[in-house]
Amino acid sequence: MGLFYEVLSAINNPNQRGNIDQLGAIANTVQQLTSNRGIEPSTMMGVVSSLGSLLRPALRQQRTTGGMGAVESLVNQFTGGNAGLGALGGFLTPQLQQQLTQGISQKTGLSANVLQGMLSTLVPAALGILNMGSTTPGAKSAPNNILNAFLDSDNDRDVDLGDVFKFTSRFLNPAH
């Protein structure tokens, strides 16, 4: 739940990019993908959780080789929807895409072919969540607290993207 608190903090901070409309658009994208593919919502949360756990080491490697600025730049490129996997260039290589689809398939039971077709929507959605913590144009530059929490330097595992989407749904659609 820690990562979701960082998302809420970004929404409440005028110096960070996060806002409720952006959060809603990202959540809606994932919900549409879930219904269009006929996937159970709980299975989709497993897919998103697995995606996050597999993206984290790749982003950490990017940080090791290019610095935090390179990771922030990469995340900034994919804000606002379906950028497509081709736009990820050298970061999300065909080999990494295959690792992602196979790893998620093993954890969720969905076929790798189905997952491959979903990556072009899910990866930009995940990166869009991470980008919500970046500084707004004109504001004093500050670290991206959501991205830093996701990279979880203390390894407490309190950074599940599936939880972020689950809590986002509850936040945006409170029970009456």
Secondary structure, DSSP 4 states (H G I P E B T S, - for coil): -HHHHHHHHHHH-TTBS--HHHHHHHHHHHHHHHHHHT--HHHHHHHHHHHHHHHHHHHHHHHHHH-HHHHHHHHHHT-SS---GGGGTTTS-HHHHHHHHHHHHHHH---HHHHHHHHHHHHHHHHHHHHTTSBPTTSPP---HHHHHHH-TT------HHHHHHHHHHHHS---
